[in-house]
Amino acid sequence: MPAINPQEVETQINQLFTYSNQPEYFISRLQKLFERYADHVYRPGKASALPSLVASYHVPPPLLHELEKKLSAYSKTNPKQALSLAEALWELNYIEFKVITIPILKAIPITESSSVFSLIEKWIIHCKNRDLIKMLRDLMADQFFTADPLLLIDQIQRWIKQDNLPIKKFGYQVMTKSIANCPFDYLPAIYKITQTSLYETTPVLRDEITDTFIELTKRSPKEVAYLLHSAYQMKPHPNFKRIIRATMAYFPAELQVELEKMIRQ
């Protein structure tokens, strides 16, 4: 791996973007750039997790940072071309190509949100890399929730209603991530979605649903306690006891007593 010269890297990336309107050639040149700076003798440390299913060039971070900065600027002024580029980059089985799609999507104007949502759905269905899923989740929660909360809440509801499990899980993950910074005015819309989740029996969704209720309880314990109590009185379900026990520590002492009494009945 050659030493990084910031000025040289900037020049190389500027040259690369002269082909931004020719996606195939752009990607071909980008592959050569990554290959030039690749660390071919990289060895993961002892503390590393299981090997990723996605290969990596292990290029120096300064190269990626400069590239991401340029991609972000390009995407703001050329959103449709940038979306097409992101779609092509994601198809390549190297982590760097997938990671640089994040600044592209982050810079896309909110007017292109439906295209962004469709692209993410397509990716999530087959994505097994937890770090990439987390990046996409954070992008949705941080970028889109800030720009248009109701738009994202509506999309979360669409994802959760789908039959595809990876998309349903992603919907819950985005919702959970969004709760901490959600203005109180929008929490009722979140309550409405989570109320139906109380009756979800799919085992693989238990962690996501539990995490959602934990974050909601941290934000507004009284409202969540009321939601759980009302739903339990209306239509008891085995899920209730599990969710209440998982969230119990996040309720004030007096509410803990009431909820404990309710699940013992």
N, C-alpha and C positions, 0 to 999 in steps of 0.2 A: 504494500500500500504506500503510494508516494505521500510525501509531506504535504500538508494543506497550506496553500498560499491564498489568503483571502481575496486578493485582487485578481488572481488567476481564476479562482472559482467563480467570482462574480462575472468575469469576462466570458467564461465558458457557458454559464447559465444564460447570460444575455444572448449569446450566439444561438443557444438552444431555442430560445423563444422567438427567434426569427422564423422558426418552422411551426409556430403555434397553430397555424391554419391548415397544417398538414399532419393530422394526428399520428398516422402510421410512421412517418419519417421522424416526427418529434419523439415518439416512444423509442424508435430505433436508436436515435442519438442519445437519448437518456439512458438506455441500456448500456451503451458504450461508456458513458460517463460514470455510471455506477460500477461497471467492471474495472474501469481504470483505478477507482479509489477503493475498491473492495479489499477487505481484510481476509485473504484466503487462508491464513493460518490461525484464524480466531478459534478459540476453544472456550466453551462455556465453563464458568466456575463451578465449584462443588455444590454451591447453594442453589444452582439453577434448577428450575422445575423440569418436568418432562419435556423432551425436545418438541419444538413447535412443528406443526404439520406444514407450516409455511417457511420456505427457504429465506435466507437473508444474505445480503452482500456485506453487512456490517460496515457500511460506509461511515465516515466521520460525521458526528452531529452537525458541525458547522456547514457542511455541504447540504444536508437536509434542511437546515434552518434557512439558508439562503434560497433554496429552491422553493420552500413553502411560502416564503415572503413574496417571491415573484409570482407563484401560482395564485396567491390570494389577490394580489393586485390585478392580475389578468382576469380572474373570475368575476370581479366586481363589474368590469366593463364588457365582458364577453360571456355572459352566463350560459347561454345555450351551447356555445362551443366548449365551454369549460365542463359542462355536464357530460357531453359526449366524450371528452377526454377522460374524465373521472371514470366513466363506465368502462372504457378500454383499459385504463390503468389497473382497475380492480381485478380484471380477468387474469392478470399476470401473477404467477405463483411465487412472488417475492414480497416480503413484508414491506419493504420500502415503497413499492408501487402502491400498495393499499393504504399505507399511512399517509402518503401525500394527497390522497383524495379528501382527507378531513379538512385541511385548509381551503380546498376548492369548495366543498359544500358549505363551509362556514361563511364564505364570502358571497355566496349566491344570494341575490335579492329575495326578499320574502314573497315577491310576486311569482317566483318560480317554485314555491313550496311544494306544490303537487308533484312536480317532477322529482324533487329531492326525496319526498316520501316514497314515491314509487321505486326509485333507485335503491333506497335503503331496504325496502321490503325484499327486493330481489337479492340483495347481498345477505341479509340476515338469515334467509331460509337455509343457506348452505354454509354459513360461516361457523367454524368450530373454535376459532381463536378468541379466547375470553378478553384479551387486551383490545382487540379490534372492536368487539361488541361493546366494551366499556367506552371506547372512544366515540363510537356512534351514539351511544346512549347519552354521554355527556354533551355531545354536539346538539342533540335534540333538546335536552333539558336547559342548557345554558343559552344557546343561540335562539332557538325558536320560541321558547317560553318567554324570553325577554322581549322579543319582537312582537309576538301576538299570542298571548296566553290561551285565548279561547280557540284559536286555530289549532294549537297543539293539543289541547284537551279533547277537542273533537276527533283529532287524528288518533290519539291514545285510545279513545273509546272504540274507534273503528278497528284498531289492531287487536284489542282485547276481545272483540266480538268474532274475530276470525277463527276458523277451525285449525289453521296451521299453528302448531305448538311453538316453534321458534319465534313466530311473529307475536303470538299472545304473550310469551315470556318477555319479549322485548318491550311490548306495550306497558306491562307492569313495571319493568325496570326503569323506563323513561318516566313513568308517573311517580315512582318512589323517589327518583333523583330530583324531580321537580318540586316536591312538596316543601322542602326546607326553605326555599326562596319564594314560594307561592304567596302572593298577596291574599289577605283574608277574604277579599271580595270574590275570589275564584275558588276558594275551598269548598263551597257548597256543590259546585260541579264535580269536584273530586269525590265528595261524599256519595253523590248519586251513582258514580261508577263503582265505587268500592262496596256499596250496599249489595249489589248483585253478586259481587265476588265472594260474599259470605257463604254462598251456596255452591261455589265451584268445588267439584269433587276430584278433579284431575290431580293425581299425586305429584306429578312433576312441576306443578304450579304452586305448591304449598309454600315454598321458601319465598317466592316472589310476592305472593299475597300477604304472607306474614310480615315481610319487610315493609310493605306498603302501610299496613296498619301500625307498625311500630313508628314509622316516620310521622304518620298522621297523629298518633297519640302524643308524640313529642310536641307537635305544633299546637294542638287543641284537645287536651284530654277530656274536658267536659263534653264537648260535642261528640267525640268518639264513644264515650261511655253511653251517652244518650242514644246514639245510633245502634250500638250493640244491644242495649236493653230493649229498645223498641222493636228491633228485628227479632230478638229472641222471644219476646212476648207474642209477636205476630206469627212466627213460624220457626220454632226451635230446630236446630240442625247440629249434628256432631261437630261441625267445623268451629262452632262458636266457642266451645270449651278450649279447644286447641289455640285459637287466636287470642282469647282472653288471657290464657296462661302465658302465652308468648309476650304479650304486651303489658302484663300486670305491673311489672317494675316501673313502668313509665307513667303510671297514674298516681295522683296524690293519694295519701293514706286513706282518706275517707271514701274515695271512689273505689279503692281496692277492696275495702270491706263490703261495699254494696255489690260489686261484681263477683266476689267470692261467694257471697250469699246466693246470688242468682244462679251460678253454675252448680251449686250444691243441691238445688231444689229438685 
